[in-house]
Amino acid sequence: MVKIPAEFMDLFEKKAFGHLATVMKDGSPQVSPLWVDYDGEYVLLNSARGRVKDVNMRRDARVALEVQDPQNSYRYILIRGVVVEVTEAGAVEHIEKLAMKYTGKPFTGHQAGIARVIYKIAPRKVTTSKS
C-alpha cells in the first residue's frame, strides 16, 4: 500500500471533491463526483447501496480517484487502488461527518430502506501535480 504524500493531505481536509472512476460490467469507465475522506491509511468513500458505483465496486474492486484542489485546479492527487472493504457499519455517521465538512449542515439525502455504505480504498499508485 502507498501512503498519501504529506503535502497533499490538505486535499482530504478541505472541501475538495473527488472524481471516482469505476469499471462497468462491459469494461467501460464510469465516473462519479463525490465527497472524500482519508483515515491515514485508506481513502474512505460513502454511497448508497445499489447505486452504479456501488454495483461496480462490488463486482470489480479496481478504482481510480482524482481529488482536485478547489483553490488551484492544476494541483491534484490521482490515486489508483482497490476496494479492500465494503461495510455499512458506521456509514450513517460517516456521511453525517462528510456533510458537515462539505456543506456545514446535516446530511439531507437519507432515503428510507436504502443503506449507506463505506468503501475503504487501499492506494496502490499515487500521482500528484503541483502546477
C-alpha positions as CSV (number, residue, x, y, z in Angstrom):
1,M,0.0,0.0,0.0
2,V,1.2,3.5,-0.9
3,K,0.9,6.5,1.5
4,I,-0.6,9.8,0.6
5,P,2.2,12.4,0.4
6,A,2.1,14.8,3.4
7,E,2.0,17.9,1.1
8,F,-1.3,16.6,-0.4
9,M,-3.1,15.6,2.9
10,D,-4.9,19.0,2.9
11,L,-7.0,17.9,-0.1
12,F,-8.7,15.4,2.3
13,E,-9.3,18.1,4.9
14,K,-10.8,20.8,2.8
15,K,-13.9,20.8,0.6
16,A,-12.1,19.2,-2.3
17,F,-14.4,16.9,-4.4
18,G,-13.2,13.6,-5.7
19,H,-13.9,12.0,-9.1
20,L,-14.2,8.3,-8.8
21,A,-13.7,6.1,-11.8
22,T,-15.1,2.5,-11.6
23,V,-15.4,-0.2,-14.3
24,M,-18.8,-1.0,-15.8
25,K,-19.8,-4.6,-16.5
26,D,-18.9,-4.1,-20.2
27,G,-15.5,-2.8,-19.3
28,S,-16.2,0.9,-20.0
29,P,-15.3,3.5,-17.4
30,Q,-17.9,5.3,-15.2
31,V,-17.0,8.5,-13.3
32,S,-18.8,10.0,-10.3
33,P,-18.1,13.1,-8.3
34,L,-18.2,12.6,-4.6
35,W,-17.1,13.6,-1.1
36,V,-13.8,12.0,0.1
37,D,-12.2,11.2,3.4
38,Y,-8.8,9.7,4.5
39,D,-8.2,7.8,7.7
40,G,-4.4,7.9,7.5
41,E,-4.3,4.5,5.7
42,Y,-7.3,4.2,3.5
43,V,-9.3,6.6,1.3
44,L,-12.9,6.4,2.5
45,L,-15.9,6.9,0.2
46,N,-19.6,6.8,1.1
47,S,-22.5,6.0,-1.1
48,A,-25.9,4.3,-1.1
49,R,-26.3,0.6,-1.7
50,G,-27.4,-0.1,-5.2
51,R,-26.0,2.9,-7.0
52,V,-23.9,2.3,-10.1
53,K,-20.6,2.9,-8.3
54,D,-21.7,0.6,-5.5
55,V,-22.5,-2.2,-8.0
56,N,-19.3,-1.6,-9.9
57,M,-17.0,-1.6,-6.9
58,R,-18.6,-4.8,-5.5
59,R,-18.0,-6.5,-8.9
60,D,-14.6,-5.1,-9.7
61,A,-12.6,-3.6,-6.8
62,R,-10.2,-1.6,-9.1
63,V,-10.8,2.1,-8.9
64,A,-9.1,5.4,-9.7
65,L,-9.8,8.6,-7.7
66,E,-8.8,12.1,-8.6
67,V,-9.0,14.9,-5.9
68,Q,-8.5,18.4,-7.2
69,D,-7.6,21.4,-5.1
70,P,-10.6,23.8,-5.1
71,Q,-8.1,26.8,-5.0
72,N,-5.8,25.6,-7.8
73,S,-7.3,23.3,-10.4
74,Y,-3.8,22.4,-11.6
75,R,-3.0,20.9,-8.2
76,Y,-4.4,17.4,-7.7
77,I,-3.8,13.9,-6.5
78,L,-4.6,10.8,-8.5
79,I,-4.9,7.5,-6.6
80,R,-5.2,4.1,-8.2
81,G,-6.2,1.4,-5.8
82,V,-8.5,-1.4,-4.8
83,V,-11.6,-1.5,-2.6
84,V,-10.5,-3.7,0.4
85,E,-13.6,-3.4,2.5
86,V,-17.3,-2.6,2.0
87,T,-19.3,-2.0,5.2
88,E,-22.5,-0.5,6.4
89,A,-21.0,-0.2,9.9
90,G,-20.7,3.5,10.8
91,A,-21.8,4.6,7.3
92,V,-24.6,6.9,8.5
93,E,-22.3,8.6,11.0
94,H,-19.6,8.9,8.3
95,I,-22.0,10.6,5.7
96,E,-23.0,13.0,8.5
97,K,-19.4,13.9,9.1
98,L,-18.8,14.4,5.4
99,A,-22.0,16.5,5.1
100,M,-20.8,18.8,7.8
101,K,-17.3,19.1,6.2
102,Y,-18.7,19.8,2.7
103,T,-21.9,21.7,3.4
104,G,-21.8,22.8,7.1
105,K,-25.2,21.1,7.6
106,P,-26.6,17.7,8.5
107,F,-27.0,15.3,5.6
108,T,-30.4,15.6,3.9
109,G,-30.1,12.7,1.4
110,H,-31.3,9.9,3.6
111,Q,-33.7,7.6,1.8
112,A,-35.9,5.1,3.7
113,G,-34.9,1.5,3.1
114,I,-31.6,2.4,1.3
115,A,-28.5,1.6,3.3
116,R,-25.4,3.9,3.4
117,V,-22.1,2.1,2.7
118,I,-18.4,2.9,3.4
119,Y,-15.8,1.8,0.9
120,K,-12.2,1.5,2.1
121,I,-9.7,2.0,-0.8
122,A,-6.1,0.9,-0.4
123,P,-3.9,3.2,-2.5
124,R,-1.6,1.2,-4.9
125,K,-0.2,4.1,-7.0
126,V,-0.3,7.8,-6.3
127,T,0.4,10.5,-8.9
128,T,0.4,14.2,-8.0
129,S,0.7,17.6,-9.7
130,K,1.5,20.9,-8.1
131,S,1.4,23.1,-11.2
